[in-house]
Amino acid sequence: MLKFNYFPNVWKSPIVVPILKPGKLPYDPGNYRPISLLSALSKIAESVLLKKIIEATEGKLTPFQFGCRKQLSTVQQLLRLTETVKEGMDEGWDTGAVFLDIAKAFDRVWTDGLLYKLIMMRIPGGLVRLMATYLRGRRFAVRVGSDLSSESATDAGVAQESKIGPILFNIYVNDIPSPRNCQTLLCLFADDTAVMSTGESNKVMEDLNSYLEQLGKWLIMWKIKVNADKCLAVYFTRRRKVPDPSKLYRRAINWSKDTKYLGITLDSRLTYDKHITNVYKQTRSTKARLYPLLGRNSKLSLQNKLLLYKTILRPKMTYASPVWGAAAHSHIQKLEATQNIIARQIINAHWFIRNRYILKDLRLSPVISHIKNLVKKFFHSVDNHTNQAIKEIPTYDPSNPGKKKRPRALLLSGN
């Protein structure tokens, strides 16, 4: 493969299995997520290709893109977004943010355009020729149950389940227009895109709309389709009055009170009330499904029950907690109560035994203590990171009373 710069055709013909999206009607083909099943040899070959591509693109990808890159995560991107909003609020500024919904991002990548961008990034010629044979001439068949369709050609896109698909998408969107001023911020995690502008209320929308107009032209040029109906916008402010909504393709994107981005529900005042409530409900629902394993009639050992809690339930409760962990005590108490219920269920405790004794015997720290440990590790990595976008995250003195609701406040021993 590397010697002849050729990717065999038999390795690039996946079987696609459609999986119905949660809560969607089964009669609409658009409600299914296509999962590509590739051969084992193809995955091995892609592992080799992935290493070569990462070496060739090292240092050439935009620092705003955090998706599928080493030592970059959703939580870091969320921190970058929320700390910019909070810093603006502390200065008396507002932030307008638009969260774009890119339609079938991986499936609509323009193959010739991707090869052009590989050349413009000065990827070695042999690797570009190999990628041309990898991308072109792809075919697929669809399997539903035991039925298999005839093969069809793929004219665009990169395989979603392939190892190199995400990095190829990153390369394709790498030349996305950079904001022209420091008040406008671009947040990318693969195809999850957020555009935000911070400043005085009379200037925010001017900057935001200016960038969206520039972005719209780029999206059209590179054949990237955006579902305008599914895009959401949030105006982060403590004011009651909000300006006219922003526009993309001359179409207004109406303001919403909250939106979900990278797994976190962001409300217009960043209280995280709705997010923590949703996490509380989801955790209780998962706990109910795990009751046969965690309940009083379970045959599992105490050690295995604790392992289930620590690997399934607690990560669900504390995902991205370095971002929202400094929320109001009343919100965090919902999660503390959930842990207490689970702990009592695990040991089938009597009603008169206090929660703190149960946690002590199980060697479980309170949820807020666990969050603080996660926060310390997280900010240690953030403060020593080399990514330019992370370096530009606002810093502040967490001991300042005005910053007590900011994430770094959890680093203080008294909190």
C-alpha positions as CSV (number, residue, x, y, z in Angstrom):
1,M,0.0,0.0,0.0
2,L,2.7,2.5,1.0
3,K,5.1,1.3,-1.7
4,F,2.7,1.7,-4.6
5,N,0.5,4.5,-3.1
6,Y,-2.6,2.5,-3.7
7,F,-5.5,1.5,-1.5
8,P,-7.2,-1.7,-2.7
9,N,-10.8,-1.5,-3.8
10,V,-11.9,-4.5,-1.8
11,W,-10.9,-2.7,1.4
12,K,-13.1,0.3,0.8
13,S,-16.5,-1.3,0.3
14,P,-18.3,-1.2,3.6
15,I,-21.6,-2.7,4.6
16,V,-23.9,0.1,6.0
17,V,-26.3,-0.8,8.8
18,P,-29.0,1.9,9.5
19,I,-29.6,2.5,13.2
20,L,-32.8,4.4,14.2
21,K,-32.0,7.6,16.1
22,P,-33.6,7.7,19.6
23,G,-37.1,9.1,19.8
24,K,-37.5,9.2,15.9
25,L,-40.2,7.7,13.7
26,P,-39.0,4.6,11.8
27,Y,-40.8,5.5,8.6
28,D,-38.5,8.4,7.6
29,P,-35.1,7.3,6.1
30,G,-33.6,10.5,7.4
31,N,-34.2,9.4,11.0
32,Y,-31.5,6.6,10.7
33,R,-27.8,6.9,11.4
34,P,-25.7,4.9,8.9
35,I,-23.0,2.8,10.6
36,S,-20.3,1.6,8.2
37,L,-18.9,-1.9,8.9
38,L,-15.4,-2.1,7.4
39,S,-13.1,-5.1,7.0
40,A,-10.4,-5.8,9.6
41,L,-7.7,-5.4,7.0
42,S,-9.1,-2.0,6.1
43,K,-9.0,-0.9,9.7
44,I,-5.4,-2.0,10.1
45,A,-4.4,-0.1,6.9
46,E,-6.2,3.0,8.1
47,S,-4.3,2.8,11.4
48,V,-1.1,3.1,9.4
49,L,-2.6,5.9,7.2
50,L,-3.8,7.8,10.3
51,K,-0.3,7.9,11.8
52,K,1.1,9.2,8.5
53,I,-1.5,11.9,8.2
54,I,-1.1,13.1,11.8
55,E,2.6,13.4,11.3
56,A,2.1,15.3,8.0
57,T,-0.5,17.7,9.5
58,E,1.2,18.3,12.9
59,G,1.1,22.0,13.7
60,K,-0.9,22.8,10.5
61,L,-4.4,22.5,11.9
62,T,-6.3,25.5,13.2
63,P,-6.0,25.8,17.0
64,F,-9.8,26.4,17.2
65,Q,-10.5,22.7,16.2
66,F,-10.5,20.4,19.2
67,G,-12.2,17.4,17.7
68,C,-10.3,14.1,17.4
69,R,-7.0,15.7,18.3
70,K,-4.5,14.5,20.9
71,Q,-4.8,16.2,24.3
72,L,-7.8,18.2,23.3
73,S,-11.3,17.5,24.6
74,T,-14.9,18.6,24.6
75,V,-14.5,19.9,28.2
76,Q,-11.6,22.2,27.2
77,Q,-13.7,23.7,24.3
78,L,-16.6,24.1,26.7
79,L,-14.4,25.9,29.2
80,R,-13.1,28.2,26.4
81,L,-16.7,29.1,25.4
82,T,-18.1,29.5,28.9
83,E,-15.2,31.4,30.4
84,T,-15.3,33.9,27.6
85,V,-19.1,34.4,28.3
86,K,-18.5,34.8,32.0
87,E,-15.6,37.2,31.6
88,G,-17.8,39.3,29.4
89,M,-20.6,39.3,32.0
90,D,-18.2,40.4,34.7
91,E,-17.2,43.4,32.4
92,G,-20.9,44.2,31.8
93,W,-20.8,42.9,28.3
94,D,-23.2,40.6,26.4
95,T,-22.4,37.6,24.2
96,G,-24.3,36.5,21.1
97,A,-23.7,32.9,20.1
98,V,-24.9,30.8,17.1
99,F,-24.7,27.0,17.2
100,L,-24.7,25.6,13.7
101,D,-26.2,22.3,12.6
102,I,-24.1,21.0,9.7
103,A,-26.2,18.5,7.7
104,K,-24.5,15.1,7.2
105,A,-21.1,16.6,7.7
106,F,-19.0,13.5,7.0
107,D,-21.2,12.2,4.2
108,R,-21.1,15.4,2.2
109,V,-17.3,16.1,2.1
110,W,-16.4,17.1,-1.4
111,T,-13.7,14.6,-2.4
112,D,-11.9,16.7,-5.0
113,G,-12.0,19.6,-2.6
114,L,-10.5,17.5,0.2
115,L,-7.6,16.4,-2.1
116,Y,-7.0,20.0,-3.1
117,K,-6.8,21.0,0.6
118,L,-4.3,18.1,1.2
119,I,-2.1,19.5,-1.6
120,M,-2.4,23.1,-0.2
121,M,-1.3,21.8,3.2
122,R,1.8,20.5,1.5
123,I,1.1,16.9,2.4
124,P,3.8,14.6,0.8
125,G,2.8,13.8,-2.8
126,G,2.9,10.0,-2.3
127,L,0.5,10.3,0.6
128,V,-1.9,12.5,-1.5
129,R,-1.9,9.9,-4.3
130,L,-2.6,7.2,-1.8
131,M,-5.5,9.2,-0.3
132,A,-6.9,9.8,-3.8
133,T,-7.2,6.0,-4.3
134,Y,-8.7,5.7,-0.8
135,L,-11.4,8.4,-1.4
136,R,-12.4,7.7,-5.0
137,G,-14.3,4.7,-6.3
138,R,-15.8,3.8,-3.0
139,R,-18.9,1.6,-3.0
140,F,-21.3,0.4,-0.3
141,A,-24.2,-2.0,0.4
142,V,-26.9,-1.7,2.9
143,R,-27.9,-4.5,5.3
144,V,-31.3,-4.6,7.1
145,G,-31.7,-7.7,9.2
146,S,-30.5,-10.6,7.0
147,D,-31.2,-8.7,3.7
148,L,-28.3,-7.2,1.8
149,S,-28.8,-4.6,-1.0
150,S,-26.8,-4.4,-4.2
151,E,-23.7,-2.2,-4.2
152,S,-23.9,1.6,-5.0
153,A,-21.2,4.1,-5.7
154,T,-20.3,6.8,-3.2
155,D,-19.6,10.1,-4.9
156,A,-18.8,12.2,-1.8
157,G,-18.0,11.9,1.9
158,V,-15.7,10.0,4.2
159,A,-16.6,6.9,6.1
160,Q,-17.9,7.8,9.5
161,E,-16.7,4.6,11.2
162,S,-13.3,4.8,9.6
163,K,-10.2,5.7,11.7
164,I,-9.1,8.5,9.4
165,G,-12.6,9.9,8.7
166,P,-12.5,12.5,11.6
167,I,-9.0,13.8,10.8
168,L,-9.9,14.1,7.1
169,F,-13.0,16.2,8.0
170,N,-10.7,18.4,10.2
171,I,-8.5,18.9,7.2
172,Y,-11.5,19.8,5.0
173,V,-12.7,22.5,7.4
174,N,-9.3,23.7,8.4
175,D,-9.4,26.8,6.2
176,I,-12.7,28.0,7.8
177,P,-12.5,31.8,8.0
178,S,-10.8,33.1,11.2
179,P,-12.6,35.8,13.1
180,R,-11.3,39.3,12.2
181,N,-11.3,40.6,15.7
182,C,-10.5,39.3,19.2
183,Q,-14.1,39.8,20.3
184,T,-15.4,37.1,17.9
185,L,-14.7,33.5,18.8
186,L,-14.9,30.3,16.8
187,C,-15.4,27.0,18.6
188,L,-15.0,23.7,16.7
189,F,-15.2,20.1,17.8
190,A,-15.3,18.1,14.5
191,D,-18.7,19.3,13.0
192,D,-20.0,20.9,16.2
193,T,-19.6,24.5,15.4
194,A,-20.3,27.6,17.6
195,V,-19.7,31.2,16.6
196,M,-19.9,33.9,19.3
197,S,-19.2,37.5,19.7
198,T,-18.7,39.4,23.0
199,G,-18.8,43.1,23.7
200,E,-21.0,46.1,24.3
201,S,-24.7,45.4,23.4
202,N,-24.7,47.8,20.5
203,K,-21.6,46.2,18.9
204,V,-22.2,42.4,19.5
205,M,-24.6,41.8,16.7
206,E,-22.7,43.9,14.2
207,D,-19.6,41.7,14.7
208,L,-21.6,38.5,14.8
209,N,-23.5,39.1,11.6
210,S,-20.4,40.3,9.9
211,Y,-18.6,37.0,10.6
212,L,-21.7,34.9,9.8
213,E,-21.9,36.6,6.3
214,Q,-18.2,35.7,5.7
215,L,-18.8,32.2,7.0
216,G,-21.9,31.7,4.8
217,K,-19.9,32.4,1.6
218,W,-17.2,29.9,2.7
219,L,-19.8,27.2,3.4
220,I,-21.4,27.7,-0.1
221,M,-18.0,27.6,-1.8
222,W,-17.0,24.3,-0.2
223,K,-20.5,22.7,-0.5
224,I,-21.1,22.4,3.2
225,K,-24.8,22.4,3.9
226,V,-26.2,23.9,7.1
227,N,-29.7,23.1,8.4
228,A,-30.8,26.6,9.0
229,D,-34.0,25.4,10.7
230,K,-32.0,23.4,13.3
231,C,-29.5,26.1,14.1
232,L,-29.9,27.7,17.5
233,A,-28.8,31.0,19.0
234,V,-28.4,32.1,22.6
235,Y,-27.9,35.7,23.8
236,F,-25.9,35.4,27.0
237,T,-26.8,38.4,29.2
238,R,-28.2,39.5,32.5
239,R,-30.4,42.0,30.7
240,R,-34.1,41.4,30.0
241,K,-34.1,43.0,26.5
242,V,-32.3,41.2,23.7
243,P,-31.5,42.6,20.2
244,D,-32.8,41.4,16.9
245,P,-31.7,37.8,16.0
246,S,-28.6,37.1,13.9
247,K,-28.9,36.0,10.3
248,L,-27.3,33.3,8.2
249,Y,-28.0,33.3,4.5
250,R,-30.2,36.3,5.2
251,R,-32.4,34.1,7.4
252,A,-33.0,34.9,11.0
253,I,-31.9,32.5,13.7
254,N,-34.2,33.2,16.6
255,W,-32.9,33.4,20.1
256,S,-33.4,30.4,22.4
257,K,-33.3,30.4,26.2
258,D,-30.8,27.5,26.2
259,T,-29.1,25.1,23.9
260,K,-27.1,21.9,24.1
261,Y,-23.5,22.0,23.0
262,L,-21.0,19.2,23.4
263,G,-23.3,17.4,25.9
264,I,-23.9,20.5,28.1
265,T,-27.1,22.5,28.3
266,L,-26.1,26.2,28.3
267,D,-28.7,28.7,29.5
268,S,-28.6,32.4,28.8
269,R,-27.2,33.2,32.2
270,L,-25.0,30.2,32.6
271,T,-26.6,29.0,35.8
272,Y,-26.5,25.4,34.6
273,D,-29.8,24.8,36.4
274,K,-31.4,23.0,33.4
275,H,-28.2,21.0,32.7
276,I,-27.9,19.6,36.2
277,T,-31.6,18.9,36.3
278,N,-31.3,16.9,33.1
279,V,-28.3,15.0,34.4
280,Y,-30.2,14.2,37.6
281,K,-33.1,12.8,35.6
282,Q,-30.9,10.8,33.3
283,T,-28.9,9.3,36.2
284,R,-32.1,8.3,38.0
285,S,-33.4,6.7,34.8
286,T,-30.1,4.8,34.3
287,K,-30.1,3.7,37.9
288,A,-33.6,2.3,37.5
289,R,-32.4,0.2,34.5
290,L,-29.5,-1.0,36.5
291,Y,-31.6,-2.0,39.5
292,P,-31.4,-5.8,38.8
293,L,-27.6,-5.4,39.2
294,L,-27.5,-2.9,42.1
295,G,-30.7,-3.8,44.0
296,R,-31.2,-5.9,47.1
297,N,-31.7,-9.1,45.1
298,S,-28.6,-8.7,43.0
299,K,-26.0,-11.5,43.3
300,L,-23.1,-9.1,42.5
301,S,-20.5,-8.5,45.2
302,L,-20.3,-5.2,46.9
303,Q,-17.0,-4.5,45.0
304,N,-18.6,-5.0,41.6
305,K,-21.7,-2.9,42.5
306,L,-19.3,0.0,43.4
307,L,-17.4,-0.6,40.2
308,L,-20.7,-0.3,38.2
309,Y,-21.5,3.0,39.9
310,K,-18.0,4.4,39.4
311,T,-17.8,3.5,35.8
312,I,-21.3,4.1,34.6
313,L,-23.3,6.4,36.9
314,R,-20.8,8.7,38.4
315,P,-19.1,9.7,35.1
316,K,-22.6,10.5,33.8
317,M,-23.2,12.8,36.8
318,T,-19.8,14.6,36.6
319,Y,-19.2,14.9,32.9
320,A,-17.7,18.4,32.2
321,S,-17.9,19.2,35.9
322,P,-14.8,21.4,35.7
323,V,-17.0,23.8,33.7
324,W,-20.2,23.7,35.8
325,G,-19.0,22.5,39.2
326,A,-19.1,26.0,40.7
327,A,-22.9,26.2,40.1
328,A,-25.3,27.0,43.0
329,H,-25.1,24.7,46.0
330,S,-28.8,23.8,45.6
331,H,-28.1,22.4,42.1
332,I,-25.2,20.3,43.2
333,Q,-27.3,18.9,46.1
334,K,-29.5,17.1,43.5
335,L,-26.5,15.1,42.5
336,E,-25.4,14.5,46.1
337,A,-28.9,13.2,46.9
338,T,-28.7,10.8,43.9
339,Q,-25.4,9.4,45.1
340,N,-26.8,8.9,48.6
341,I,-29.8,7.0,47.2
342,I,-27.5,4.8,45.1
343,A,-25.2,4.1,48.0
344,R,-28.1,3.1,50.2
345,Q,-29.4,0.8,47.5
346,I,-26.0,-0.8,47.0
347,I,-25.8,-2.0,50.6
348,N,-29.6,-2.2,51.2
349,A,-29.2,0.2,54.2
350,H,-31.8,0.6,56.9
351,W,-33.6,3.9,57.1
352,F,-32.0,5.0,60.3
353,I,-28.4,4.8,59.1
354,R,-27.0,8.2,58.2
355,N,-25.7,8.9,54.7
356,R,-22.3,10.1,55.8
357,Y,-21.6,6.8,57.6
358,I,-22.6,4.8,54.4
359,L,-20.3,6.9,52.2
360,K,-17.5,6.5,54.7
361,D,-17.8,2.7,54.8
362,L,-18.0,2.5,51.0
363,R,-15.0,4.9,50.8
364,L,-17.1,7.2,48.5
365,S,-16.3,10.9,48.7
366,P,-19.2,13.4,48.3
367,V,-19.9,14.4,44.8
368,I,-18.6,18.0,45.3
369,S,-15.3,16.5,46.7
370,H,-15.0,14.3,43.6
371,I,-15.7,17.2,41.4
372,K,-12.9,19.3,43.1
373,N,-10.4,16.5,42.5
374,L,-11.4,16.4,38.8
375,V,-11.1,20.2,38.7
376,K,-7.5,20.2,40.1
377,K,-6.3,17.7,37.5
378,F,-8.2,19.5,34.7
379,F,-6.8,22.9,35.4
380,H,-3.3,21.6,35.9
381,S,-3.4,20.3,32.3
382,V,-5.1,23.5,31.0
383,D,-2.4,25.8,32.6
384,N,0.4,23.7,31.0
385,H,-1.2,23.3,27.6
386,T,0.5,24.4,24.4
387,N,-2.6,25.0,22.3
388,Q,-2.9,28.7,21.4
389,A,-6.7,28.7,21.8
390,I,-6.5,27.3,25.3
391,K,-3.7,29.7,26.3
392,E,-6.2,32.6,25.4
393,I,-8.8,31.4,27.9
394,P,-9.4,34.2,30.4
395,T,-7.5,33.9,33.6
396,Y,-8.4,35.5,37.0
397,D,-7.9,35.4,40.7
398,P,-10.4,32.8,42.0
399,S,-10.2,34.3,45.5
400,N,-11.9,37.5,44.3
401,P,-15.4,37.5,45.7
402,G,-16.8,38.5,42.3
403,K,-15.4,35.3,40.8
404,K,-16.9,32.8,43.3
405,K,-19.2,31.3,40.6
406,R,-16.4,30.8,38.2
407,P,-14.8,27.3,37.7
408,R,-11.4,28.1,39.2
409,A,-13.0,29.0,42.5
410,L,-13.2,25.2,43.2
411,L,-9.4,25.2,43.4
412,L,-9.5,27.1,46.6
413,S,-9.3,24.9,49.7
414,G,-12.1,26.7,51.5
415,N,-14.7,26.0,48.8
